[in-house]
Amino acid sequence: MVSKYDHILTGLLTAFIVSTLGYFLLKEVAGWITESASRPIFFQERTLALIALCLNLIPMNIFRRAYRNKSLRGLVLGTMVLAGVWFFKFGKELLG
């Protein structure tokens, strides 16, 4: 049965929302860990952003199992756009 919410826009919105919320949640958790540790711990922004991008694997698997192919296509497209932005921002730093 095909869901009425199976649209590319649903996948795009999911990609951006999950990554954005994941990034800010990871940033907050990193702050809590830094405060609770007895020594300073620094989490790089590019690592937190990359982990936030990887959080899109969870809704990808959910869309795949529910046969929401259009939403999955939008999610992958949104993730690729965000990965391109990530590489554009941090690529020079990584490649020297």
N, C-alpha and C positions, 0 to 999 in steps of 0.2 A: 504494500500500500504506500503510495507516494504522499508525503505530507504536504499540506498547503503552504508550509513555511520553507519549502525547498526552493530557495532562490539564491542567486549569486550574491545579491546584496546582503542576505543573512550571513553568508560566510565571510564577506568582507568586514561587516560590522563585528562579527565574532572575533576575527583575527585582530582587529585594532583594539577592541575592548579588553580581550584576554591579555594581550601583550602590555597594554598600558596599565591595567590594574595589577598585573603580575610584576611589572617593573617597580611601581610605587610600593607594593607590598614587600617585595624583596629588599628595596632600599630601607624600608622601616625595620624589617627583621635584621638587616645588617647593622643598623644603628643600635638595636637592642643588644645584639651580640657584642658589639664594640663596647657598650656601656657596662655589660655584665662581666666582661673579661678583665683579668687583672693586668693585662698588657694591651697596648694599642693594636687593633686589627684594622686593616684598611681593605675594603672591597672596591675594586676598580669599577668604574661606571660601565665600561665596555663588557665586562663579565656579567654584570647584573642585567644589562640589556640583552645579551646573548641568551642567558637563561630564561628571560622573559619571552624571547622569541621561541625558545624550545617548549614553552608551556602550551603553545598552539598544537602540539602533538596530541594532547588530551582531547580537545574537541574534534581533531581530525579523526581519531579513532571512533569517537561517538558518531560522527556523521557517516563514517564508512560502514559501521555496523547497522545503522538505521537506513542505509541505502539512500541517503540524501546526497546524490551525486552533484547537483548544482551547487548546493551549499558547500560541499567539499571542494569543488573547483574554486569558489570564491574565497574560501579559507586559505587554500594553497596560493592563490593569486595575492591575497593580502599579506601572507607570510613572506612571499618573494619580494614584494614591494618593501616591506619592513626590513628584510635582510639586505636589500640593496641600499636602503638608507643607512643601516648599520655599517655596511662596508664602506660607503661613501664617507661617513663620519670618522670611522676608526681605521680605515684601510691604510692610510699613509703612515700611521703610527705602527701598524703591524708589519708593513712591508719595508719599512725603513725609509 
